[in-house]
Amino acid sequence: MNSDIFSGKWKQMRGQVKVAWGNLTDDDLDKVNGQYDKFVGLLQEKYGYSRERAEQEVDRHFTVHETMPPVTK
């Protein structure tokens, strides 16, 4: 995933990131602050992923979010 795209989507995805990766704290997410490389590194640290796997997980999660229809009330 392009780091600019990741950064732009960070605020809207932050809550869903906490659900998907429950071991991440608010402090962890504050430190990432929408930076792709920091987030990938955090997943490596907290989950023991290889860099490649962490990037795949991020790409998969954000792609799933993009393909979901918007929620309407």
N, C-alpha and C positions, 0 to 999 in steps of 0.2 A: 504494500500500500504506500502511496506517495505520502511523505511526511506532512506536506501542506494540507492534503485532504484530511488526514488524521487529525491534525491540529484544528481544522475548521469544524470537525464533527465532535470534538472532545467534549464540549459542554453539554450537548444534547445526549451523548452516549454515556456520560460518567455514571449515572445511576444504573444503567444496564451493565456496565463494566463491573460494578460491585456485585451485582447478582451473578454474573457469569464467573467471576473470579472472587469468591467470597473470602479468601485469605488476605485480600488487599484492604488496607485500612484507609480512612479518609486522609490521614497524614501521607500515606503512600501516594494516593492520587493527587494530593496537593503538590507533592514534590515532582510528579510527572508533568503536571501543568500543560498537558496537551502535546508533549514532545514524544514523538514516535520511538526514537531510540531509547529514551529513558523508560518508556513503558515496556518495551521488549526486554530490556535489561532487568526490569522489576519482575517480569514473569519468569525470566530465567532464575533469578534469585529465589523467589517465593515458591516456585513450582518445580524447579530443577529441569526446566526445558532446555533443550539446545537452542541456539539462536534461530536456527532454521525452523524448529517446531514452534517457538514463540511467535515468529513472524507469520507462520501458517495459521496459528490460532487467532491472531489478531485479524488477519485478512478474512478468515472464515467468519468470524463473529461480526465484523463490520459489513461484510457482503450480505449476510443473512439479514441484518438490520435494514440495509438499503432496499432489499427486495420485498420487504413486508409492506403491505398497504397501510396508509395512514389511518390512525384511529380516529373515528368520528364519534361524537356524542349525540 
